[in-house]
Amino acid sequence: MNLDCFKAYDVRGKVPSSLSPALAREIGYAYVKEFDRKHVVIGYDARLSSPELYKALASGLQCAGADVVGIGMCGTEEIYHAAAYMNDKDRPFDGGIMVTGSHNPQDENGLKFVRENAIPVSADTGLLAIKKRIEDGQQIPSVPAGTFTERSYRRQYIEKLLSYIDTKTLTPFKIAANPGNGCAGLVLKELMPHLPFEFVLTDEMPDGTFPNGIPNPLLPENRERTANLVREHKADFGIAWDGDFDRCFFYDANGRFIEGYYIVGMLASALLKNHPREKIIHDPRLTWNTLELVDENNGINITSKSGHAFIKECMRRENALYGGEMSAHHYFRDFSYCDSGMLPWLLAAKLLSDTKMSLADFVDARIKAFPCSGEINSKVDSVPNILEKIEGVYKDRAKTINKIDGLSMEFDDWRFNVRGSNTEPVLRLNVESRGNEKLMTEKTEELLKLIRK
């Protein structure tokens, strides 16, 4: 079998050339055998290929002896929730797998894995061992030894989300929401009766043909649909999700897309108000705004390598209150240290209600204080060679050099991080400055010339 779909954090590839139902069955069998799982919860997203992969995955898990509970179409965090907090017939789950292509192109799909308590499985913690079992030619029995049961834990999941906020104190905002024809609409519809908000929805029904584009709001071309919805209906703010809604993205009342970097600082500040001296985890791509806000709110800053497996490991090790990545992943200790695309906007709505401020009020001063480039990707021939070249150009002028994740270099008034992709020959650049947008723009262009020369 072609096994190039095994990546650093998950399985991902074109269907069926890279990820087929037959391979999904093999993966399910190998997962149980590698981790000795007995009771596994699985779900799938809105992609057209997901139901077939889901059935094949269940078959492999059952053939290895596991009892499987399927919760059907859902978001990735619903698998995290079930694996961490739910049980079936008084038996807690010791594993979970989500069939999802998230924000990838329409002809792709993938698998995300957790163990007991929603602990992630990555290349460093067993994913490559699963791959090796398949390479070595495992023999799968033809008759399943485990059972398959369908369940729903959405009611409990909704209750868990609502437990984070006092709905009686919320302002009746008008919110423009775009699930992008992914799975977020399923949850949003069940949350709405419990909230005082007026929702204006678009693309709320799951549709694996993605008639309005792949649900990936990080792509600039995908942002205008939500921005227009905000402006047309004069909403207080807007939110959009990727396909499996483990990330959410914000728009202010003018339809302006807010970089996830500034949301990290905002959520950290809000959570620290009631939990001073707690630890906050952030990635090294853009840092100055987060560092300043966490310090001002009596928190403890900790930098972790980017990526959900690294952030979650750091969160658990440090017992951190909250973790945030500029890519719009937000992690919460009270959600089993997992990322959620629903909690950030609920917490933001609570913050705006409590302070009587707008989203723009919160971020405008921070954007002015620390303007940033946003992440810019460049295809290159050799990531190590380019990183070496960049370090050579700037090392004599840098105040600090950090290689926790790619290359970070800081100067008096600006800094940058440049790091390679885990899956392709691409460099990702982020630049920020201290209150000098012109300098940030100049340095961004300067670095891009070095990278793309």
N, C-alpha and C positions, 0 to 999 in steps of 0.2 A: 504493500500500500504506500501511497504518497503521504509522507508524514510531515511535510513542510508547514502544516497548519499549527504545529506546536510552537507557541510563542513564549515570551518571558513570563506573562501573567495568566495566559489562558490559551484556548485553542481557537483559531480563527482562519478562515479560508473560503475560497469559492466553492459553491455547491453545484454539482457533486464532484468536480474534478479534484478538489483538495480535501473537502470535508463531505463525506457521503454518509448515508444511513448505515451502511456496513461498517464504516469506521467508527461512527457514533456508538454502535453496539460493542465493538471491540474496546472502545474507551471506557464504556460503562463497566464491562467485565474487569478490565485491568484496574480501574479505580477501586472496586470492592476488594480485589485480591491484594492490591498494594497496601491499602490502609485498613484491611480487615473490618469493613463497614457492615453493619447489620440492618440499618434502618435509614433510608435515604429519601429526602424530599426533592422533587424536581418540578420545573416549570418551563414555560417557553414564551417568547415574545410574539409580535404580530407578523413576523416575516412569513412569506408563503411557504418556505421550506422548513419552518420550525416544527409543525405538528409531526411530520414524518421523522425528523431527527429525534424528536422527543420520544416517540414510540420505540424507535430503534435503541435509544439510550436506555429506556426502561427495560427492554428485553435483555440487554447486556448486563445490567445491574441484577436483574432477577436470576439470570442464568448463573451468576456468581454466588447466589444464595441470599442476596439482600431482599428485604421487604421494602417495597417502593410505594411512596405516597406521591401522587401527582396532583398539583394544585392548578394545572391548566395555564391559560394565558395570564401573565402577571409581569411585574417588574422585578429586576434583579434583587432589589432590597426586600421584596416579599419572600424570596428564598432565604436571604440573610435572617429575616425576622423569624421565619419558621424554624430554621436550623438552630437559632439561638434560644428561642422562647417557647416554641410549641412542642407538643408531643401527640402521638397517635395511640389511643388505648393505653395511656399511662406509660408509653415508651418514648423517651426523648429521641430526637434524631441525632445520629452521629455523622451526618454528611448531607450535602446539598449540591445540586448542579442546576445551573440555569442555561437553557438554550437561547442564545441571543447573538445577534449581529450588531447590537447597540447602534452606533452611528456610522457603521461601515456601508459600502455600496450595496445596492439592492441584491446583487447576485452572491453575496457573501453571508456567512453565518458563523456561529461559534459556540463555545461552551465555557462557562465560568464555574469554578469549583471551590467549595469550602468543606471543612471538616466539622467536627463537633464545635458548638458555640460560635459558628460562622467564622472560624479561623481560616484564612485564605490558603489556597494551594497554588504555588507558583513553580517556576523552573527550579528554584532552590529548595523547595520543600515537597517534592514528589511528582511534579508534572513530567519531568524528564524520565523518572522511573516508570511512569505509566507508558510513556512512549517506548521505552526499552522493552517492556513486556510484550508490546505489540510487535516490535521488530524481531523479537526472539521467537515469535510464532506460537502464541498461546492457543490452547485448544478449548473452544467454548462448547459446553454441552448443548444439545439441541432442545432439551426440555427445561424450562425455568424451574428453579428450586424455591425462589422467593415469590411473594405475592405482590399484586398491584392494586392499590386502592385510590379512589379519587376523593379528595377532601378540599374544603375551602377554609382558609384562615384569614380571609380579608376582613371580616368583622373585627377580629382580635388585632389585626394590623392597624386598622383605622383607629381603634381605641388606643393603641400604643401611640400613634401620631398625635392624637388629641390630648394625650396626657401631658404633653410638653407645654401646653399653653392654657391659659384661662380664657375660654371663649367669651365669657361675659364682659371682659375688659377690651375686646377688640372693636376698633372703629369700623363702621360699615363701608369699607373701601369698594370702589369699582376696580376690578382686576381683569385685565386682558390676558387670556391664557391660551397657549398653543401647544398641545401635546404632539403635534407633528405627525399625526396618524400612527403614533406608537401606542404604548400601553398606558401612558399617564392618564389618559382620559377615563379609563375604567375606575381608577382610584379617585380621581377628582370628582366624578359624579357621585360617589358615595360619601366624600367629605363635605360636599356642598351643603347638604341639609343641616349640618352641624355648625355652620359658620355664618356670620352676619354679612358676608360680602355679596356684592352683585358681580357675577362673572359674565364676561363676554368671551365666548369660546370660538375657536376656529380649529379645524382639523382634529376634532376631539375623538372621532371614531377610529379604532384600529383598522388599518388598511395596508397590508403588506405590499401593495403596488406603489405606495408612497406617491400619490398623484401630485402632491405639491412639493416634492423633493425629499431627499433622505433627511430624517430628523437629526440634524447636526447643526445646532445654532452657532457653533464656533466658526462655521464657514460664513464669511461676510455676505455671500449671495443668498443665504438662508435667513438673514435677520430681518429683512425689510417687511416680510409678511406680518410678523408680530409687531414690528414698529408701527406699521400702518394701522393695525388693529387698535393699538394704544391711542394713536392720534385721532382716528376716526370716531372712537367712542369716548374720547376724553377720559380715559382711565387714569387712576391714580398711579398705577405702575403695571408693568407687564412681566409675564414669566413664560418661558419655553423650556422644553425638555428634549433630551435625546431619546432614542427609541426605547430603551429599557429603563428610562427615567432615573438612573442613578446620578445624573447631573441635572441641575436646573440653572437657567440663565435669566438675568434681570434686565429690565428696560425701565427707564424713568418715565415721568408723565409726558415728556416730549418725544418719547419713542427712541431715546438714545440708548444704545446697547452699553451696559456697564461691564467692564472687564472683571472677570472673576477674582482677580487680585484684590480689588477694593472691597469685594464682598467678604473675603476672608477676614480682613481687618475689622469690618463692621460687625460680623458675627462674633468674632473673638472678644471685641469690646463689650458687646451686649451680654455674652455669657459670663464674662469676668465680673460684671456688676454684682452678681449674686454669688460668685464663686472666686473670690480673690485668692491670689497666690497659687492658683492652679496652673498646670502646664499646658501650653498651646504649641502644637506641632505645625510647622509650615515647610513648604518645599523651598529649595534655594534659587529658583528661577528669578523671582522678584520678591524682595524681602523688606526693604526699608520702611515702607508704610506699615506693614504688619509688626515689625520690631518696635516701632515707635508707639503704636496704639496699645500693644500688649504691655509695654513698659509703663505707659501712662495709666493703665488700668490695673496695675499691680499683679500682672501675670508673669509667668516664667516662659521665655522663648526657648524653643528647641527646634533645630533644623534637621530635617530628614531627607534622604534621597527621594526623588519624585517617584510616583507609582504607588498604586493602592496597596500592594503587598508590603512595600517598605514602610509606608505611612502607618498601616495597621499594626505592623510588628512594633514600630516605635511607640505607637499609642498604647499598646498593651504593656510594653516594657516600662514605660514611664507613668502608666495610669493617667494619661493626659485627658483633660476635659474635652478638648476639641482639636481637630486637625483640619487644615484647609490647604487646597492646592489652587493655584491660579487657573488651572484647567476646569474649575467649577466642580471638583469633587470636595465634598464636605463630610467629615467624619465625627462621630459623636460617641463619647464613652457610654452614655446611657442607651445607645443603640448597638450594643455589643462591639463598640469601636469600629463600626462599619460606616460606609458612605451611604448617604440618602439624598435623593433629589426632591423629597417632599418636605422634610424638616427645615431646610434653609428658608424657603419662602414663608412657611408658617411662623418661624422665629422672627423673620424680617417684618412680617405684618404685625406681630406683637410688639416689636421694637418701635415701629412707626406709630402704632397706636398709643404706646406709653409716653412717647416723647412729643407727639403732635408735630413731628417733622416729616418732610417728604424724603423720598429716596435720594433725590438730587441734593437736598440739604446735607445729607450724610456724606455723599461721595464727592461733591464739588470741591470742597476744601482739600480733600485727600488727593484728588487728581491733580489739583494745582500744586500741592506740596511735593508730590512724587509722580510726575508724568512718566508714562511708560510706553514702550513701543508696541506692547502686545507680542505674542509669539509669532515669529516669522520663520518659515521653513525654506530651506534651500537644498536641492539635490547636489551631492558632491561625489567625487570619485573615491575619496578616502577620508573618512571622519578623523582618524588619528593624525593624519598629516596636516589637516587644516587646523586642528586644535593645537598642534605643536607650532604651527606657523603663527597663529594668533598670540599664543603665549610669548613667543619670541619677540613679537612687535611691542607688546605692552608691559612685559615683566619688570623693566627697569623703572617704570613710572607708577606701578600699582602699589597701593598701600597694603593690600592683602590679596592673597591668591588662595583659592579654595577649590578642591577637586572632589568634594563629596558626591557631586553629580555633574559630570562634564567638567567645564572650566568656568569658575566664577572669579572675576577680578574687580576690585573696588579701588576707586580713586576719591579725591576730596569731594567732588560734586556729582559724580556719576558712577555707575557700575553696570556690569553685564554678566550674563550667564549664557554659555553656548554648550549644547549637549547633543549627542547623537541619538537618533531613534533606535529603539530596541529591535526593530523589524525591517528597516530599510536604510539605504545610504543617504540619510537626510540629516542635516544639522538644524537645530531649533535655537533661534536667537531671541533673547529678551534683554532689553536695555531700559534703564531708568535713571533719573537724575534728581537732584535736590532742587525742586522748584524752577527748573530751567528747561522748558520744553524745546527751545531752539537747540540747546546743547544736546539734549537727548536725541533729537532728530539728526543732528550732524553726526553724532557718534554711531547711531544706527546705520546711516548711509556709509560711514567709514568702514564699519565692520562688514557690512554686506559686500562691499567692494573686495575686501580681503577674502571673504568666503567664496565669492562667485567668480573671482578672477580666473 
